[in-house]
């Protein structure tokens, strides 16, 4: 029996034969990320059911000098949860650790295992008449541990913040198998370094998140949703300021949608309806929430939009008359990413810039990529309220998808140069993983990279926790 077989047998003894996957077919779903950009090679996939089992797995792997790749729902877009094939890592899937441990409605917290599906956390909060506000396209399959490890954002960051703002406490298995129990539901804890923040956004490079205490909020009793045409992105940014001022910071979502995206979604997705009578170059999807039933937010929005129309800022708008119409507006925003797949290859960017620079960024970036690739079809969309723009580029019509996608790195560099000039970030909410590792090194100050490397070395001196991700040279 080889040393490798011995390790697998020991792991199997921890979780049982059913939850130690050795064969290639069984491992396949864990070895490729959703876009197919990264295909990994892992030694096995192990699925623990408890923190203690995670401890035993991590210790066995550490003793054998074998790296561990923590994996949640495998919905990430930067290859952060995919093994790289170095020393044939063990993929540690948290899929079985999926329980809601406690809901404390008085403290407005929910404690969950890291394998909990995001949608299940939302449902558990709702059952207690509370809201867990993180919401994103993959919420039916993504897991809380992955959301925390990538500092997920989504459509309600404008009001509630990203995952860094929603996590109060963590339980983490460290690379040597020790457990840090930081499951505290405190808003104030001024007793030293805020250790949880090192693991939030760390993409599993410093330890395995096994449980979390998350913030809850009052459920909205009144919602107002509007689909609004604007002549350009500059007008959209100006409108954001007006809505926030008029509504008393009730703006929960403010999403930018170009006409190209709407046309594409109408073409490829059944049941999509154009909310307005005439075509316009740009739109914003606005949603206001109030914790008070029968609030005056609808009247406030109507008055504000009427004034914006008089001022030439809003040529047309539709305010949803009911929940069904509001959902039809949201379907456009949610389904346009799926619709883009029918248009061939797509080069993607997940960037952020100051809100005041959003219009300049989109104008400059689109001009740059159109000059580089004549006929390319830019699709800038996203969370304009927090400066996060997803600049997706559809291939020229009739172009070869492989040839187009081969220019991914070149196009990224050109776009990221503009982002850097505007004091932005090349990763707003998707993380670094493998995809953006080199780009991050290129743009970050050397001292920032060095500090990250020091932290990684302090927690994981043998580089056995998700190596090759986030931190260069580790």
Secondary structure, DSSP 4 states (H G I P E B T S, - for coil): --HHHHHHHHHHHHH-GGGEE-SHHHHGGGSB-TTSS-B---SEEE--SSHHHHHHHHHHHHHHT--EEEESSS--SSSTTS---TT-PEEEE-TT---EEEEETTTTEEEEETT-BHHHHHHHHHHTTEE---B-TTTTT-BHHHHHHTT--BTTHHHH--HHHHEEEEEEEETTS-EEEE----S---SS--THHHHTTSTTSSEEEEEEEEE-EEPPSEEEEEEEEESSHHHHHHHHHHHHHHHTS-EEEEEEEEHHHHHHHHHHSTT---SSSS--SEEEEEEEEESSTT-SHHHHHHHHHHHHHHTTS-SEEEE-SSHHHHHHHHHHHHHHHHHHGGGS-EE--EEE--GGGHHHHHHHHHHHHHHHSTT-EEEEEEEGGGTEEEEEEEPPTT--HHHHHTTHHHHHHHHHHHHHHTT-BSBSSS--TTTTHHHHHHHS-HHHHHHHHHHHHHH-TT--BSTTSSSTT-
